[in-house]
Amino acid sequence: MHLRPHQREELADLAVAAMRERGLEPEFSNAALSQLESITGSGNGSTSGVADMTGLLWCSIDNDDSRDLDQLSVSEVLAGGDVKILVAIADVDALVAKNTPIDQHAHANTTSVYTSARIFPMLPEKLSTNLTSLNPGEVRNATVTEMVFKPNGTMVRSSIQRARVHNKAKLAYDAVSAWLDGKGPLPDAAARVSGMEQQLRTQHSVAQQLRAMRREKGSLEFQTYQPKAVFEGEQVVDIRQQEQNHARQLIEEFMVSTNGVAARYLGSKHRSSLHRIVRSPERWARIAEVAAEYGETLPPEPDSLALENFLAKQRRRDPLRFPDLSLVIVKLMGRGEYVVERPGGPKIGHFGLAVRDYSHSTAPNRRFPDLITLRLIKAALSSEPAPYSNNELDLLAAHCTQQEDAANKVERQLRKSEAAMLLESRIGGLFDGVVTGASKGNIWVRIFTPPAEGKLIVARGKAVKVGDKVRAKLVSTNVERGFIDFEMLN
C-alpha cells in the first residue's frame, strides 16, 4: 500500500484545523510578534526584595523533549530529621505584562496544546523555552515556595518569596526514574554536580512519603491512556504509552504541595484566588454500580478513600484492563474546573487529589491560570492591589475551563489521527485487544500493540461486553477523521 509521503506535515495541518474548529488560535498575532521583537532581556531587572538563591543545588525534572521549564526543586535536611523542600516557579509575569498582545494570546488559548506533529505554545518560544524558562546555566527570577516536612510527610510550615535561582542540572523523568529504581546510572547532568545525587534521593524520599499520606486520605490513583506518536523523519513509526514512574511522582507531589501553599497563602492575605477543583461526583451511584460489576461494594455517599481502595485492588487484580476502568471512573467523576475562592467563602476542594486547597500555580509558561496566580501572589507579596477583580476572576475561571476542555479535545482528536496514520499500512492485519465501551450501538476496542482505539464491528447475534479480550482484524482507517475500524474474529 502507498504510504503518505508527508505524514508529519499532514498531521500538523490537521492540528491547525482542529485548533480553529475548537475556538483556539494556532498562530500569534502580528501585535504579539511585534511585542516579542522588543523583548531582549530576561526581566531580572531590580534585585530589591529579591533573595539570592543561585548557590543552591537546583535541578529541573521534566519530559525528555521539554524546553519550557517552569519549575526547579531543591532539598535540605534540617536538624531533627525535618526536610525543607524549595520549589522555584518561573517569573513569567516579569516579561509578559497583563493585557499586552502576548498576554492576550495566552488569555485566548489559556494553555499550550501538545500534538506530536506540532506544539502550539501558549507563549512564543523565544519566551517559553528561553527568556522565561528556568534553563540550566542561566540566572532567572522566580517565586520560591519553601515547605518544611516532618519525617511522616506532615507539612509544618511554608512561605513564599521572590528569589533569583540558577538551574544546576536539567534532568528527564525516565532517566531519573531508571536510576532511582536501580535500572540505570545516575544521569550525567546530575553526576557532574557534587551533592546532586543525595539531593535527588532526599527529594524522592519526601515525595513518596507525601504520596503515601495522600493515598491514606483517599487520593485517587488512575492509570489513564496516554499514547504518544514516535516519528522517524516524516513518518509515524510507533505509538508508545507514557508510563507513570517515580520521577513523575516526585514532581507531581511537589507540585500538589506547592499549589496548596499558593492557595492558602492568598487566603491568609484575605485575597481571592483561582482554584482547580473536581467536585464530589454527582454520578456516585453509577460509580458504585461499576464497582458492583467487579464484585465490590462502595458506600452510598461519595467516599474518595473507598473508591481508591477499590481502584488499588483492581490495579493489582487486572493491570491489563485497569486503564479502561480508570477512564470509566474519570468520566463519571466529571471534569476538572476552575472556580474563584473568595475570602471567607466556601471551600470545595479537589475530590480526586484529596486536598481542600488547590490552585494551579506551577506552570506559568504553559497554563494561563498559573500566570494569573503568579500575578496574584506577586501583588500580595508586595502589598499591592490585586491585578484582577473578583468579577474578572469569575469570567477567567469559566473561560479557562472552557478552553482547557477545547485543548484536550484537540489533543485527543490528533492522537486518533496519529494512530490511523500508523495503522493505514497494516489493513488486514490481526490484533489482540480488549473491549472498552459500548454506546449508541457502537462497540469500542483498544488494541495492545500499538496502543490504539477504534470501533469494533461484531457479527450479528454475537454478544460482547466491556472487558472482553478479543482478536480483531483491521478493516479500514481514515486519517483526517481519526477513524479506525476493526472486525471481531473470535
LUMBA-852627 format. One record per atom (N, C-alpha, C): y, z, x; residue in one letter. Coordinates in steps of 0.001 Angstrom, whole numbers, plus 500000, padded with zeros to 6 digits. Example, Ala and Ser with C-alpha at 12.3 -4.5 7.8 and 13.67 -1.06 7.14 Angstrom:
! LUMBA-852627
494310507800513190A 495500507800512300A 496700507800513200A 497750507080512850S 498940507140513670S 500030507870512900S 
***
This chain:
! LUMBA-852627
498796500000500845M 500000500000500000M 501242500000500872M 502272499248500427H 503522499157501180H 504298500474501083H 504638501021502266L 505423502251502286L 506910501921502272L 507690502770501669R 509126502553501648R 509681502716503064R 510522501799503525P 510955501849504926P 511989502925505215P 512764503364504217H 513840504331504485H 513695505529503567H 512663506305503788Q 512367507399502873Q 513460508464502869Q 513891508913504052R 514893509977504112R 516193509517503438R 516611508289503733E 517850507770503153E 517758507717501626E 516607507305501124E 516443507225499675E 516494508611499037E 515855509573499669L 515904510943499157L 517327511493499187L 518072511163500240A 519463511615500324A 520278511032499169A 520041509754498850D 520748509132497718D 520374509808496400D 519083510121496243L 518643510818495027L 519291512200494927L 519450512861496091A 520070514185496102A 521534514104495671A 522253513101496171V 523657512923495784V 523763512711494272V 522897511854493746A 522909511582492304A 522589512846491512A 521625513620491980A 521252514866491285A 522398515870491321A 523111515953492451M 524271516850492542M 525294516486491476M 525648515208491404R 526678514776490453R 526227515007489015R 524947514739488758E 524411514908487404E 524503516354486951E 524387517288487896R 524403518723487565R 525798519343487675R 526828518505487877G 528177519045487934G 528546519665489259G 527890519228490338L 528185519714491680L 528848518589492483L 529668518951493464E 530406517961494246E 529722517736495594E 529143516540495814P 528421516297497066P 529328516079498275P 530594515699498045E 531484515391499165E 532724516287499107E 533314516515500289F 534571517268500371F 535742516355500024F 536752516916499388S 537937516140499018S 538734515770500268S 539617514770500125N 540495514400501236N 541390515568501628N 541816516338500636A 542669517509500924A 541914518540501760A 540630518744501437A 539819519698502203A 539614519198503634A 539377517905503789L 539172517340505134L 540463517402505945L 541591517217505275S 542888517329505952S 543119518767506421S 542799519726505556Q 542914521140505950Q 542013521436507141Q 540816520863507112L 539844521105508191L 540402520647509531L 541072519519509544E 541637518990510794E 542651519946511397E 543311520729510541S 544355521633511036S 543787522932511599S 542482523167511386I 541849524412511855I 541248524169513233I 541714524905514213T 541210524701515578T 540575525956516165T 541144527125515879G 540602528356516462G 539576529005515564G 539056530145516014S 538012530856515267S 538583531919514341S 539917532046514315G 540529533000513399G 540456534434513864G 540146534662515156N 540055536038515645N 541413536734515593N 542478536012515971G 543855536481515773G 544090537906516236G 544809538664515411S 545206540025515751S 543983540939515884S 544044541825516862T 542952542784517060T 543313544161516504T 544457544273515855S 544888545553515297S 543916546014514209S 543382547214514374G 542448547767513398G 541067547143513447G 540801546345514488V 539503545673514620V 538791546266515834V 537662546934515616A 536934547595516698A 536282546560517610A 536087546923518867D 535402546046519824D 533930546459519914D 533050545674519282M 531609545941519326M 530873544818520048M 531600544107520917T 530988542958521594T 529918543374522600T 529944544638523040G 528984545077524045G 527611545437523489G 527464545516522165L 526183545900521560L 525183544738521612L 523904545075521516L 522835544065521626L 522572543394520277L 523584542684519779W 523456541971518509W 522493540794518635W 521760540524517564C 520949539302517506C 520986538759516086C 520713537464515968S 520548536843514647S 519097536427514505S 518568536548513292I 517214536060512983I 517337535221511721I 516935533955511802D 517109533049510669D 516036531970510750D 516147530946509899N 515204529834509957N 515348529078511271N 514285528367511666D 514309527612512917D 515502526661512985D 515816526030511850D 516851524997511844D 518197525490511333D 518355526798511128S 519625527322510612S 520702527264511682S 521859526769511277R 523011526719512181R 524197527475511612R 524119527846510320D 525193528627509689D 524778530095509705D 525137530779510776L 524674532156510999L 525670533138510379L 525248533796509321D 526122534698508561D 526058536137509041D 524905536560509576Q 524792537981509883Q 524062538226511198Q 524422539365511818L 523759539872513017L 523333541308512732L 522378541806513510S 521971543210513359S 521722543832514721S 521854545153514771V 521586545919515986V 521212547335515549V 520420548026516359S 519974549381516008S 520261550359517142S 520311551641516772E 520468552709517761E 519706553938517270E 518788554431518096V 518042555649517750V 518916556853518090V 519128557722517091L 520002558883517265L 519184560139517555L 519871561167517966A 519210562454518210A 518584562944516903A 517374563477516999G 516700563987515812G 515853562950515104G 515852561718515609G 514967560697515031G 515611559788514008G 516862560077513611D 517544559140512712D 517811557833513447D 517973556763512682V 518270555459513274V 519507554866512612V 520442554413513456K 521637553729512964K 521367552226512994K 521588551568511864I 521496550107511783I 522896549575511504I 523331548618512304L 524603547951512079L 524322546503511682L 524987546042510641V 524867544652510196V 526259544038510186V 526446542968510954A 527726542269511029A 527689541036510135A 528743540855509336I 528857539700508439I 530076538875508859I 529875537570508988A 530941536676509461A 532190536778508594A 533359536866509245D 534625536941508513D 535104535522508197D 534460534896507225V 534789533531506815V 536212533457506261V 536634534519505606D 537962534555504981D 539088534378506000D 538828534696507255A 539868534557508282A 540322533104508432A 539441532154508133L 539780530734508254L 539848530010506916L 539266530602505877V 539247529957504554V 539971530872503570V 541256530620503409A 542057531462502522A 541827531070501063A 542030532045500187K 541850531817498750K 542744530673498258K 542135529807497433N 542835528713496745N 543285527570497652N 542891527557498917T 543131526388499760T 542127525295499368T 542343524033499767P 541418522973499358P 539950523235499722P 539686523790500911I 538296524084501290I 537728525166500375I 538554526172500062D 538114527226499154D 537858526668497761D 538662525698497345Q 538467525092496023Q 537134524350495946Q 536725523698497044H 535404523050497060H 534293524102496985H 534473525181497761A 533483526272497726A 533384526857496328A 534538527002495660H 534561527514494293H 533856526555493334H 534009525256493572A 533405524266492676A 531883524337492706A 531295524404493899N 529827524395494028N 529233525797494043N 529940526738494605T 529590528164494738T 528424528439495678T 527769527426496210T 526624527664497095T 526340526408497906T 525743526584499079S 525185525443499795S 523920525001499069S 523675523706499062V 522483523159498406V 521609522534499483V 520349522969499546Y 519454522567500627Y 518371521629500103Y 518405520378500547T 517299519458500292T 516825518949501648T 515610518444501700S 515033518097503004S 515769516953503684S 516254515985502898A 516884514806503481A 518358515029503792A 519003515935503049R 520419516189503285R 520794517574502787R 521579518278503589I 522123519574503183I 523557519353502718I 523919520011501616F 525283519941501090F 525923521313501312F 526579521514502473P 527101522849502782P 528277523214501891P 528375524500501575M 529493524972500758M 530806524828501522M 530738525033502835L 531901524880503706L 531621523759504700L 532645523038505163P 532408521980506153P 531674522515507384P 530841521677507982E 530010522140509096E 530832522599510298E 532010522036510484K 532873522497511583K 533143523994511464K 533163524493510220L 533325525925509981L 531972526622509936L 531113526223508985S 529898526992508685S 528904527031509838S 528899526007510693T 527956526019511816T 528653526244513153T 529987526440513106N 530714526606514364N 531725527752514258N 532906527454513729L 534012528411513834L 533828529671513005L 533094529611511875T 532842530827511085T 531379531277511189T 530627530680512095S 529227531067512311S 529145532040513481S 528272533025513370L 528124534034514428L 527203533489515517L 527686532458516192N 526874531732517167N 526708532514518462N 525591532330519162P 525393533005520450P 526459532573521455P 526879533516522283G 527848533195523316G 529286533164522844G 529545533478521553E 530898533426521010E 531315534805520498E 532562535176520740V 533127536392520159V 533683536028518786V 533263536772517765R 533678536469516403R 534133537748515700R 535054537602514761N 535425538712513884N 534392538851512774N 534152540073512359A 533145540337511325A 533504541616510592A 532897541797509423T 532867543125508816T 531517543726509190T 531537544967509634V 530314545617510123V 529972546795509216V 528766546743508665T 528260547832507835T 527372548720508688T 527720550002508749E 526916550972509502E 526110551800508513E 524800551913508772M 523908552696507910M 523038553587508788M 522938554844508433V 522086555779509171V 520927556185508269V 519701556007508788F 518490556263508013F 517676557399508626F 517150558248507753K 516166559247508163K 514852558543508510K 513944559227509217P 512654558597509552P 511867558110508337P 512104558729507155N 511375558288505957N 512060557118505248N 513185556640505810G 513871555490505215G 515032555843504306G 515295557127504100T 516422557538503255T 517740557301503984T 518685556632503319M 519998556418503918M 520827557685503745M 521354558231504847V 522102559485504774V 523609559269504829V 524055558162505400R 525488557852505356R 525700556372505665R 526864555885505265S 527188554481505509S 528689554313505579S 529128553243506205S 530554552929506277S 530705551447506561S 531917550929506331I 532230549537506625I 533515549495507431I 533559548656508456Q 534784548465509220Q 534846547032509738Q 536010546639510211R 536151545324510825R 535931545456512330R 535308544443512925A 535000544516514360A 534819543128514947A 534971543040516255R 534603541837516997R 533172542004517478R 532381540939517356V 530963541002517725V 530607539798518595V 529447539886519227H 529013538833520151H 527492538724520062H 527003537622519514N 525568537394519329N 524903537181520693N 523994538099521043K 523327538009522355K 522050537168522320K 521468536968521114A 520202536212521029A 520040535593519653A 519953534275519617K 519695533552518365K 518175533393518231K 517594534055517239L 516145534108517075L 515729533480515751L 514449533095515663A 513923532449514458A 512792533287513866A 512709533261512523Y 511740534104511812Y 510316533973512339Y 509810532743512394D 508387532560512668D 508009533039514061D 508868532768515072A 508559533186516443A 508623534708516580A 509631535326515935V 509743536790515991V 508556537433515283V 508177536875514135S 507064537445513381S 505755537318514148S 505539536158514786A 504306535973515577A 504237537022516682A 505373537314517309W 505401538342518356W 505148539727517763W 505785540052516647L 505577541361516028L 504113541568515650L 503447540478515240D 502044540555514821D 501066540431515989D 501598540340517217G 500729540216518389G 500082538855518526G 500675537831517898K 500081536478517937K 500894535513518785K 501936536017519419G 502776535143520231G 503627535963521174G 504263535308522153P 505094536021523127P 506435536415522536P 507116537331523199L 508493537651522847L 509321536377523026L 510065535949522009P 510847534715522142P 511753534754523378P 511902533605524036D 512673533526525282D 514078534088525139D 514739533754524013A 516124534213523825A 516208535729523820A 515148536409523344A 515104537874523352A 514686538399524723A 513730537713525343A 513218538160526648A 514315538132527720A 515295537250527548R 516362537136528550R 517381538271528461R 517318539078527390V 518300540143527182V 517627541503527363V 518032542235528380S 517450543550528647S 517676544478527455S 516601545090526956G 516692546020525838G 516470545389524476G 516409544051524400M 516273543397523103M 514889543615522496M 513863543693523339E 512508543911522813E 512446545217522026E 512990546305522601Q 512965547586521906Q 513844547540520662Q 514967546813520741Q 515830546608519579Q 515029546083518392Q 514286545023518636L 513538544369517566L 512446545274517015L 511788546023517908R 510725546930517435R 511319548030516551R 512465548560516946T 513116549604516144T 513544549046514788T 514178547869514798Q 514613547265513541Q 513431546987512617Q 512347546492513179H 511144546207512388H 510597547485511758H 510553548550512545S 510021549822512046S 510853550347510881S 512181550307511027V 513057550779509946V 512881549907508699V 512827548590508900A 512706547669507761A 511421547906506984A 510325548141507681Q 509054548379506989Q 509087549693506211Q 509810550686506740Q 509950551946506017Q 510792551746504755Q 511859550956504876L 512697550655503711L 511902549897502662L 511073548966503122R 510263548165502194R 509289549062501427R 508655549975502152A 507704550889501517A 508400551755500467A 509610552210500780M 510362553040499822M 510707552260498560M 511136551008498727R 511484550205497542R 510250549912496700R 509127549673497370R 507886549404496626R 507495550622495796R 507677551809496370E 507363553040495643E 508227553190494394E 509450552648494443K 510368552725493306K 510163551592492315K 509273550647492654G 508983549568491711G 509571548225492072G 509975548031493335S 510455546715493740S 509316545708493616S 509615544543493052L 508573543561492759L 508358542616493925L 507114542431494295E 506754541569495424E 506122540298494879E 506906539228494862F 506403537943494383F 506009537056495560F 505203536059495265Q 504911535018496253Q 505197533691495560Q 506412533235495724T 506805532032494998T 506494530788495817T 506479529683495109Y 506063528398495643Y 507275527744496301Y 507327527699497665Q 508491527177498377Q 508081526109499382Q 507681524926498894P 507286523859499806P 508493523214500474P 508274522687501672K 509355522029502414K 508812520761503049K 509512519636502825A 509066518359503372A 509279518326504887A 508340517686505589V 508421517509507037V 508568516016507318V 509562515661508130F 509821514257508447F 509394513924509872F 508944512690510057E 508878512066511381E 509729510818511277E 510903510844511900G 511838509753511706G 512276509704510253G 512062508554509620E 512470508358508228E 511367508710507236E 510172508971507739Q 509015509122506854Q 508718510588506542Q 508403510862505279V 507851512168504917V 506384512168505326V 506001513074506220V 504627513076506731V 503823514287506277V 504509515300505740D 503771516506505331D 504676517347504439D 504061518259503716I 504791519289502980I 504143520612503324I 504951521544503793R 504422522840504216R 505019523944503380R 504218524947503160Q 504646526111502383Q 505313527111503315Q 506477527634502916Q 507147528665503708Q 506460530000503472Q 505988530609504526E 505241531865504403E 506171533067504569E 505919534088503750Q 506606535368503949Q 506036535997505213Q 506886536656506022N 506378537313507225N 507261538505507574N 506868539220508639H 507560540465508966H 509014540261509371H 509340539151510010A 510736538920510403A 511599538634509181A 511061537867508236R 511809537630506998R 512010538948506237R 510975539784506238Q 511087541080505570Q 512151541951506239Q 512227541885507569L 513218542678508305L 514629542342507814L 514950541049507802I 516288540636507376I 516493540928505894I 515465540689505086E 515584540948503650E 515933542407503383E 515255543333504048E 515513544760503812E 516918545153504258E 517343544646505417F 518683544995505887F 519754544399504963F 519486543215504417M 520469542600503519M 520533543355502188M 519384543775501657V 519377544562500420V 520188545847500629V 519958546519501758S 520683547768502040S 522175547509502207S 522526546452502943T 523939546123503172T 524637545770501870T 523962545002501025N 524540544641499729N 524768545873498858N 523871546830498960G 524055548083498222G 525252548866498715G 525419548924500046V 526572549634500621V 527874548972500178V 527912547625500172A 529123546907499764A 529517547275498334A 528531547288497445A 528808547613496040A 529308549049495899A 528641549979496583R 529032551390496468R 530387551652497126R 530671550938498215Y 531959551114498898Y 533100550731497964Y 533002549568497327L 534062549144496408L 534168550102495221L 533024550601494756G 533046551588493675G 533745552870494096G 533501553300495346S 534126554535495842S 535639554402495976S 536119553156496097K 537554552900496189K 538158552599494812K 537343552817493771H 537773552587492376H 538230551143492175H 537449550231492740R 537754548808492626R 536601548075491951R 536934547027491217S 535905546210490581S 535170545378491634S 533943545019491319S 533154544216492259S 532226543285491496S 531762542272492211L 530838541289491658L 529424541722492010L 528571541913491004H 527196542352491246H 526210541244490895H 525107541237491615R 523991540345491311R 522938541198490612R 522539540782489411I 521598541603488648I 520468540748488081I 519348541392487837V 518306540872486940V 518107541975485910V 518423541666484669R 518364542687483623R 516925543110483358R 516767544279482776S 515440544724482347S 514888543677481377S 513683543162481613P 513213541980480875P 513125542177479361P 513773541273478609E 513658541303477157E 512279540822476709E 511631540016477544R 510321539466477174R 509192540300477783R 509417541611477827W 508409542506478404W 507088542428477637W 507169542271476326A 505936542204475521A 505063541040475979A 505685539905476298R 504919538746476763R 504376539002478172R 505153539703479025I 504656540074480355I 503415540954480210I 503468541886479254A 502313542762479008A 501115541950478528A 501366540915477725E 500269540039477261E 499623539308478438E 500454538828479369V 499922538163480566V 499033539129481348V 499510540370481525A 498706541370482248A 497392541627481532A 497447541654480196A 496231541892479410A 495213540771479625A 495706539540479823E 494799538428480099E 494046538634481406E 494613539449482287Y 493961539778483567Y 493207541108483479Y 493123541654482257G 492387542899482068G 493161544147482428G 494503544030482521E 495331545180482888E 496244545568481723E 496616546851481659T 497486547339480597T 498806547803481191T 499906547290480644L 501243547730481054L 501836548619479961L 502763549514480318P 503385550387479306P 504165549561478275P 504443550137477108P 505163549397476061P 506616549083476423P 507238549909477281E 508633549678477688E 508678549149479121E 509718548348479476P 509816547801480837P 509689548872481905P 508786548628482861D 508482549586483923D 508187548784485186D 509169548740486112S 509008547890487296S 507885548374488210S 507659549696488284L 506597550211489152L 505231549803488613L 505037549909487308A 503762549493486712A 503536547996486915A 504606547210486790L 504486545771486990L 504149545452488440L 504787546145489387E 504485545898490799E 503051546289491128E 502545547385490561N 501151547775490804N 500189546701490308N 500494546124489143F 499686545023488600F 499733543810489530F 500950543451489992L 501092542292490874L 500363542511492197L 500488543715492767A 499825544002494041A 498308543889493908A 497790544362492791K 496340544299492543K 495879542843492448K 496658541997491746Q 496285540597491592Q 496414539841492909Q 497395540236493729R 497560539580495033R 496319539807495895R 495791541030495833R 494573541325496604R 493353540639495996R 493279540627494669R 492100540126493964R 491975538606494041R 493098537892493910D 493034536430493834D 494263535820494505D 494317535850495865P 495505535356496569P 495780533875496319P 494729533097496026L 494893531652495803L 495796531372494600L 495596532132493522R 496344531866492294R 497553532772492129R 497777533674493080F 498884534618492940F 500249533940492854F 500525532845493614P 501831532182493459P 502089531716492031P 501032531305491334D 501217530822489965D 501491531981489006D 500809533111489209L 501101534308488410L 502536534758488688L 502946534725489960S 504313535101490321S 505319534273489541S 505082532965489498L 506011532059488829L 506115532382487341L 504962532668486704V 504957533019485280V 505801534270485035V 505613535293485876I 506337536556485688I 507830536368485969I 508158535607487013V 509566535352487338V 510273534696486151V 509618533699485545K 510216533002484399K 510394533950483210K 509421534818482980L 509501535748481855L 510561536829482086L 510786537198483352M 511802538207483657M 513207537697483370M 513384536396483465G 514721535834483252G 515458535675484562G 516518534887484506R 517241534525485721R 518125535665486214R 518450535600487494G 519474536480488021G 520834535989487554G 521793536884487501E 523141536502487090E 524160537388487791E 525395536920487806Y 526492537692488366Y 527265538365487231Y 527615539615487437V 528423540354486464V 529484541147487226V 530522541539486519V 531576542356487119V 531318543816486787V 531310544645487817E 531212546087487572E 532593546700487773E 533069547343486741R 534390547962486784R 534266549445487112R 535295550024487702P 535249551466487992P 534958552265486720P 533953553115486773G 533603553940485629G 532809553227484562G 532550551930484759G 531800551154483769G 530305551367483896G 529518550772482994P 528060550948483030P 527430550256484231P 526342550836484717K 525574550234485808K 524337549570485206K 524126548306485560I 522971547588485010I 521810547604486005I 522089547268487269G 521051547317488288G 520231546039488359G 519413545955489392H 518573544784489651H 517116545192489442H 516535544758488308F 515187545184487942F 514167544785489009F 514297543572489541G 513301543076490494G 513332543774491842G 514514544275492245L 514645544919493548L 514568546438493456L 514540546960492240A 514507548411492031A 515698549096492692A 516885548493492528V 518112549114493034V 519158549101491925V 520079550088491996R 521114550213490968R 522404549507491376R 522704549493492676D 523959548908493152D 523619547734494044D 523996546532493621Y 523611545368494404Y 524659544271494259Y 525346543988495342S 526292542875495366S 525641541739496154S 526312540609496246H 525962539594497235H 527106539581498237H 526819539970499480S 527893540118500463S 527526539594501841S 526285539163502032T 525786538945503394T 525742537491503837T 526178536546502995A 526091535129503378A 527351534361502956A 528532534741503471P 529771534098503019P 529930532647503460P 529142532186504435N 529157530764504785N 528418529911503764N 527523530544503006R 526598529788502152R 526780530041500659R 527374531212500303R 527479531582498890R 528890532068498589R 529474531534497523F 530843531904497164F 530964533358496704F 529998533910495936P 530117535332495572P 530249536237496796P 529601535871497894D 529674536673499119D 531064536589499751D 531685535397499658L 533050535236500163L 534032536034499301L 533805536041497996I 534627536864497088I 534511538338497479I 533267538810497673T 533040540221498031T 533675540552499371T 533585539628500331L 534223539830501637L 535719540053501469L 536356539249500627R 537802539399500404R 538122540729499715R 537281541117498762L 537496542394498071L 537374543563499060L 536389543485499959I 536170544569500935I 537326544626501936I 537765543474502435K 538865543462503403K 540143544035502785K 540392543716501514A 541573544263500839A 541461545778500703A 540247546254500371A 540044547698500231A 540205548416501575A 539687547798502638L 539785548402503971L 541237548559504404L 542078547613504030S 543485547663504445S 544395548225503360S 543779548775502295S 544530549377501172S 545512548401500541S 545130547134500486E 545951546107499837E 545430545864498419E 546259545276497547P 545795544972496189P 544597544018496218P 543723544141495245A 542555543256495164A 543014541805495022A 542355540869495714P 542766539460495648P 542372538772494342P 541577539452493512Y 541149538878492233Y 541364539907491130Y 541876539455489990S 541996540332488822S 540629540458488150S 540486541435487270N 539233541584486527N 538926540336485705N 539957539736485135N 539755538531484344N 539251537384485226N 539846537242486417E 539374536228487369E 537914536472487731E 537573537719487981L 536195538048488370L 535218537734487253L 535603538017486003D 534729537689484866D 534437536187484821D 535484535387484977L 535312533934484951L 534461533463486142L 534703534054487309L 533940533679488503L 532465534044488364L 532188535200487776A 530798535631487602A 530022534613486768A 530602534192485655A 529935533216484786A 529794531874485489A 530843531455486199H 530828530160486891H 529791530158488013H 529740531229488801C 528786531296489916C 527342531293489404C 527094531984488303T 525755531976487704T 525368530559487298T 526281529869486634Q 526018528515486142Q 525772527542487296Q 526611527603488325Q 526483526645489424Q 525268526941490299Q 524913528205490426E 523706528540491191E 522464528007490474E 522448528105489149D 521353527521488367D 521287526013488590D 522456525359488593A 522505523910488803A 521972523545490189A 522365524307491199A 521898524045492567A 520382524209492668A 519843525247492015N 518385525450492029N 517662524269491392N 518246523721490322K 517624522576489646K 517647521334490536K 518732521134491275V 518796520015492225V 517702520163493282V 517573521356493846E 516576521576494898E 515158521377494370E 514897521855493136R 513569521670492536R 513285520193492289R 514274519486491766Q 514105518063491468Q 513789517282492740Q 514467517596493830L 514225516877495082L 512879517235495696L 512425518480495503R 511088518831496008R 510019517985495315R 510225517703494023K 509269516857493294K 509299515431493825K 510494514904494108S 510602513551494652S 509990513468496047S 510183514509496865E 509582514536498197E 508059514470498114E 507503515263497191A 506048515266497033A 505549513905496553A 506280513309495603A 505882511986495104A 505929510954496219A 506909511062497094M 507056510121498200M 505905510268499200M 505532511509499491L 504417511741500413L 503108511209499838L 502931511383498515L 501643511057497899L 501524509604497455L 502626508840497472E 502555507483496914E 501579506577497665E 501295506889498928S 500333506074499687S 498900506557499487S 498725507599498665R 497384508188498504R 496876508095497072R 497452507155496295I 496984506951494926I 495502506568494951I 494722507202494079G 493275507027494085G 492548508115494846G 493308508912495620G 492709509996496394G 492308511177495529G 491384511989496042L 490874513154495310L 491441514435495910L 491766515383495029F 492411516616495472F 491847517805494703F 491775518951495394D 491424520209494735D 492711520918494318D 492673521544493137G 493868522229492667G 493543523304491653G 494612523872491078V 494469524919490076V 495446524619488936V 494991524822487706V 495837524595486536V 496894525701486487V 498182525279486403T 499267526258486481T 500020526458485180T 499848525551484223G 500597525734482987G 500252524700481940G 500645524985480702A 500463524052479594A 501629524243478645A 502334523137478345S 503453523229477404S 503698521871476766S 504008521883475480K 504336520671474725K 503291519575474913K 502029519997474914G 500945519029475022G 500640518564476428G 501416519009477418N 501176518626478808N 500490519753479564N 499656519374480522I 498965520344481374I 499412520082482809I 499662521155483549W 500201521029484907W 499208521582485913W 499158520932487081V 498219521315488125V 498964521436489456V 498565522384490275R 499069522486491649R 497921522187492600R 498090521130493415I 497061520839494411I 497370521639495675I 496329521885496463F 496476522795497596F 496951522089498867F 496431520884499131T 496761520177500371T 497054518718500073T 498316518306500177P 499507519115500450P 499888519938499223P 500676521013499388P 501066521807498226P 502036521011497351P 501591520611496176A 502424519808495279A 501969520024493850A 502882519813492904E 502575519994491483E 502716518682490736E 501925518517489695G 502016517315488889G 501376517522487531G 501430516466486712K 500836516511485380K 499355516160485484K 498535516841484691L 497083516622484711L 496648515981483401L 496036514805483516I 495503514117482340I 494064514570482155I 493786515136480990V 492466515702480709V 491801514874479607V 490526514587479798A 489789513801478805A 489786514504477449A 489861513726476369R 489869514276475025R 488642515161474798R 488871516324474225G 487774517241473949G 487464518194475092G 488062517950476245K 487829518814477405K 488829519970477374K 488393521188477485A 489280522358477431A 489522522906478831A 490782523148479152V 491124523814480414V 492136524908480113V 492178525903480990K 493153526979480814K 493813527282482153K 494961527938482072V 495691528298483287V 494791529129484199V 494762528747485477G 493926529451486446G 492634528739486774G 492253527744485965D 491024526995486249D 491187526170487521D 490165526197488368K 490147525304489532K 489618523947489082K 490264522874489576V 489869521534489152V 489821520585490339V 489078519501490137R 489066518371491067R 489776517236490340R 490769516616490991A 491588515642490288A 491839514412491155A 491992513278490478K 492323512018491156K 493787511690490919K 494505511318491984L 495902510925491863L 495970509520491281L 496673509374490142V 496702508067489480V 498070507380489558V 499184508136489694S 500481507471489808S 501540508436490332S 502596507843490925T 503753508621491371T 505029507854491012T 506119508597490835N 507424507991490616N 508433508809491405N 508880508232492542V 509752508972493451V 511089509295492801V 511687508308492123E 513012508507491551E 513024509661490549E 511994509772489754R 511955510817488714R 511157512049489139R 510510511954490304G 509729513098490780G 508457513337490002G 507874512264489429F 506665512391488626F 505417512183489495F 504411513032489278I 503101512889489924I 502059513128488835I 501148512162488649D 500138512268487597D 498743512265488201D 497940513221487753F 496525513325488170F 495622513175486965F 494381512802487239E 493357512710486200E 492237513667486568E 491849514548485630M 490828515536485942M 489439514882485987M 488666515256487019L 487340514666487191L 486230515568486690L 486369516882486882N 485260517779486529N 485557518571485270N 
***
